[in-house]
């Protein structure tokens, strides 16, 4: 992974010095909260319902053991003993005191971490496939390009006050585990007819109150053109993006209003102006970065211990079948650690759990940890022979739930328990659904299913992309939950369709249960996934399951 230079560390030290002075001025009353707001947002500090919240950047979801241990220390020393991993592959601390945040930033800087550009109208944390550099289906590791984009966009003078926040995602796999279609810029590594690697570039994706899928602005972009082309897109957005209405300020609105052909013309014209100024220094920087992402030194070992444990222990077998993914190297696997134990808060990890994952990565995982946008942790490089011991230690810490990709592996925003923008609770709904599927013992029978929950229209829980999406809203002072069906975050990305009237807080878990049971009745075989069944039979049978025959006809 990327190693900070002396210049990087000097930059962080100066930013922390500045922010410490700004915090002191806020605390002594020299700055009002309105004056302080843009200063704290530049450093990832939000004011939530009950306290300040600090969002720490984890670029492209990659951590090393030392960094994860430092996050654990911060959770214990300055928070309530846990952290919350987010859909942007970041971590949030929900309870820090403002006076302590400069000290937290110094502690982060000790391990080459920061909170810069995790908020504000700027380029946010660049996200990537959490299996990058390990997946068997990968064309190329996208993380060197993600790091190049991170360095280029950090404190970029032209793009610090964009019309609205700007999000970039990158994948090196045709499977697209990075949800690139719902980002302001989505980058997919592809090969052209000659076998050369480049990028398919999407622009204008996003969720929120107007969910839209990105459109292809370039079907093949040579790799060496990536930085000037991304700069061209941002430059066009900066010029044409609306600043009169924050709800219409994202680039997706500009793409919708002007059309992709006009956007393409503007971007290509700006790219033609910018490209000559890129003399190749960016490629030299990229080459230095790429050397830091060299694959680990894998070893050949007997996998017999794995096969024996899988045959003898049904609990281990269930975990291996559900939480492991194919690795590009024979004898290895990618292990996803679920942060979704039934009834737990999705994405939360205690300090002790973080330290355990750091230990496992150091002992068995070549020192690498990933955070997924689905709010889980990943050991990307583990030999199969070590998996029985890894599982045993995870089990002792409550981290061996065999549910990755299943109905209780729920993406959920913090909702009204924490967020000042939320209009409904999310976490208790996720916990209720998870407990119910465990009670029914149908989770593995149902199989792969994406349930995603947002506590307001901003859609931080990606509810539009769930097989079953749940949006919590406030109606006349009462929480109500709308259901959407048929969303997909993968290569065949789709925005889910709303089913009909919403459900009360007490009704939403039984409603989801009815959908799952209807799916089991309607599917042709266990191999047919929820979305495939929905497309084959249509929405009517699921509407009937939700509302009854008469109400479904009326809807």
Phi, psi and omega in degrees: 000168185294137177249129183293147176265174176298324179294319177302313184291325177294321178299314179297318181299319180291319178298319180293320178301315179298315184290326177300319179292323179293319178297318179300320179292325177293318183290329179270004176089001179292332176244134171283168178298322178296321178289326183283333188308307181296333180287317179289323180297327177296343182242023171075022183254122178250156170253108184263194185300316190246343187194174168289152176233138178248123177257119184260134181284134169237086187306131181044028172069020185255128179229157168248168184302320180299319180292318180294323176295324178293322176298322177297317179298317179298318179300320181283319187280321188238358180232209183252026173090011179209166173228162182241115178276137193249174178286355173260014181065021177260182171231141178243139171252120192269351188228027180286150170279142182303320182298336183270345188298319175303322177293322176298317180296324176294320178296321176296316181298331178300334181243026176061049175227163182200183178234018184290135176062028169269006175204176179088171182272072184212184177284117183279183180307124178286124182257161183210169174304125182287350173262012184304136179082357183230331190294140180293335184263009187281138173281313179202153178291119183277353189293325176302321178290324177297319178293320176301315179296322179298312182295318182294322186275341183292118181060026176299121189297332182280338191239030177270344181226061179289166176304328181199171179302156187221127186238135181236135176229148184220139177225149175251009185238143173297340180289338179050074175273009182252004179054046186296335185289348181244034175242159177302318169231126173247130183241125179236122177288127182225171172244141177273186184299335180270000180088001179285145179270140177201199183238136160273129186247122175253149180220144172091019174274159177167163182249232180073206186288342176231079183292134179217148174268142178296152178248148182287118177262335173216123180281334176210118178242121177305143186303323184290349179264004189300308186297310178297329181287319176297320177297323178297317179297313180296323179296318177296316178298317182297326181278317188259346181297144184279130176249004181271345184209111185294338179283349179237023188264349180286158183295336178300326180290322178294318177298319180294317184284319183270336183090150185293329180295316179292320177299317179300316179300313181296317181293315181296322179294316179293322178299318179298326178287321186279325191305318181297336182282348178270102189272000182110355178298323179298325179287329174294318177297316179300319180298319178295319179297314185302326180296334180281350180252026176299142180297148177298165176276095181284153182237154175270126179216160178288131178268009182304321179300324178295311182296322180294316179294322180295323180285327188268333189240106182296331178292315177296319181299317179299318179294315181296319181292332186261320191258358179256148177231154182296137177259156181286345182252131181301136179091351181249165177216162172258123183251120175265129180261113183288129170259032185231044173307142186305119181093355179276167175280119182303129176092349180278141173221135177283166177300319180296320179294320178298318180295322179296314180298320176299317179298316181296320178296321181289320183280323190233348191241026178055028173072024181239139175226144175235151171251129180268156176289353175266014171070037173236170174253154186225134166259103190283340185228087177234136178284142183300329181297335182269351187296323177302317179291319178302313180299317181298319180287324174295318181300319180294337182259007181074026184242018185249027179296127183268072185220015183297124181084358181262183191296332180270358175275067193269132168278131180215135171284169180294335178063201188287355175290336182226319196277135179288342180269342187294148178244359179202162177281141177248312187301312180297329177293314177300316180297320181295318178296315181298317179296322183291319180293330176290320179297320183283342181057041182244000189300314181285333175291318177297319178080200184305126179203129179258116174246127186225136190232130174240143180265006174195177186293345181291344168065037177295340177270007175058037185297333179298339187258008181272149165308315170238116178252141181233125178243118178271129181227167175252127178234111179053043177080007182238138176290132174225148188235117176273145179247135171242152181231146171090017176284159181204130180263357186275201184297333174261057188302142180211146174267129181295155179258138180291139184275323186158209182302152181281174182239150176289170179303320181286341185263343192290320179295313175300327178295317178294321176302317180296323178296316180295318179293324176296319178300317179298327178284327189270334187290151181282330180199164177300340180283343181276115183282168185305312181297324178293319177296317180300317180291327182286315186262346183084178185279338189304313180297328179284325174298318179298321178296325181283315193245351189090158187301313186292315180293326178295319178297320180293324180293000000 
